[in-house]
Amino acid sequence: MKTFVIAVAAASALAVPLSAFCQADGSMTRAQVRAELQQLEKVGYDPATGDDPHYPADIQAAEARLSAQSGNTAYGGVTSGASASGSRTVVRPATNEEMKQLYFGGQ
């Protein structure tokens, strides 16, 4: 009976990692990537400019045009607006008296 329990425990310990391989992968297939690239080319993106220093801006602009055409605002695109938070802190050097209070306990 004791060996049976050990065998069941060993089998379940080996079976648990296998369940991770059974999960569906959320990555795109090659056909999906090609279809998306063709859609981007139709709205003006040129993937042949490999050394383009404006690469991120070019593809983001193409994605924005594509999402504007399809009416999909949940994916890609460029949003306009601004944000600001906090306030500027003015820092001044401590005086000799303040340094004495800090290091010598206010003496």
C-alpha positions in Angstrom: 0.0 0.0 0.0 2.8 2.4 0.8 4.5 1.8 -2.5 1.2 2.5 -4.3 0.9 5.9 -2.6 4.4 6.8 -3.5 3.8 5.7 -7.1 0.6 7.8 -7.3 2.5 10.8 -5.8 5.3 10.5 -8.2 3.0 10.1 -11.2 1.0 13.2 -10.2 4.2 15.2 -9.7 5.4 14.3 -13.2 2.0 15.0 -14.7 1.6 18.5 -13.3 4.3 20.2 -15.5 2.9 18.5 -18.6 -0.3 20.5 -18.2 1.7 23.7 -18.9 2.4 22.5 -22.4 -1.3 21.9 -23.1 -2.2 25.5 -22.8 -3.0 27.5 -25.9 -0.3 29.8 -27.1 -1.5 33.4 -27.7 1.1 34.3 -30.3 0.2 35.1 -33.9 0.6 32.6 -36.8 2.7 33.4 -39.8 -0.4 33.9 -41.9 -1.7 36.4 -39.4 1.5 38.4 -39.4 1.6 38.4 -43.2 -2.0 39.6 -43.4 -1.3 42.4 -40.9 1.8 43.5 -42.8 -0.1 43.6 -46.1 -2.8 45.8 -44.4 0.0 48.1 -43.2 1.5 48.3 -46.7 -1.9 49.2 -48.1 -2.0 52.3 -45.9 1.5 53.4 -46.8 4.0 51.6 -44.6 7.1 50.5 -46.4 9.0 47.7 -44.6 11.9 47.8 -47.2 13.4 50.8 -45.4 15.2 48.7 -42.8 17.7 51.4 -41.7 15.1 54.1 -41.4 15.9 56.3 -38.4 12.2 57.1 -38.1 11.0 53.5 -37.9 8.9 53.7 -34.8 7.1 56.8 -35.9 6.5 55.3 -39.4 4.9 52.1 -38.2 2.9 53.9 -35.5 1.5 56.3 -38.1 0.6 53.4 -40.4 -1.1 51.6 -37.5 -3.0 54.8 -36.7 -4.2 55.2 -40.4 -5.2 51.5 -40.4 -7.2 51.8 -37.2 -8.8 55.0 -38.4 -9.9 53.2 -41.6 -11.3 50.2 -39.8 -12.8 52.2 -37.0 -11.0 50.2 -34.4 -9.6 52.5 -31.7 -8.5 49.8 -29.3 -5.4 48.8 -31.2 -2.3 50.9 -32.0 -2.5 54.4 -33.1 -1.3 57.7 -31.8 -3.2 59.6 -29.2 -3.0 63.3 -28.8 -3.0 65.1 -25.5 -0.7 66.1 -22.7 -0.1 65.2 -19.1 1.6 66.8 -16.2 1.8 65.9 -12.6 3.4 67.3 -9.5 5.1 70.6 -9.0 8.7 71.7 -9.2 10.5 71.6 -5.9 12.9 74.4 -5.1 15.9 73.2 -3.3 18.4 75.5 -1.5 21.6 74.7 0.3 21.4 74.4 4.0 22.8 77.1 6.1 25.5 76.5 8.7 23.0 76.7 11.5 20.8 74.2 9.9 23.7 71.8 9.4 24.6 72.1 13.1 21.0 71.3 14.0 21.1 68.3 11.7 24.4 66.8 12.7 24.8 68.0 16.3 21.3 67.9 17.6 20.6 71.7 17.6 23.6 72.7 19.7 
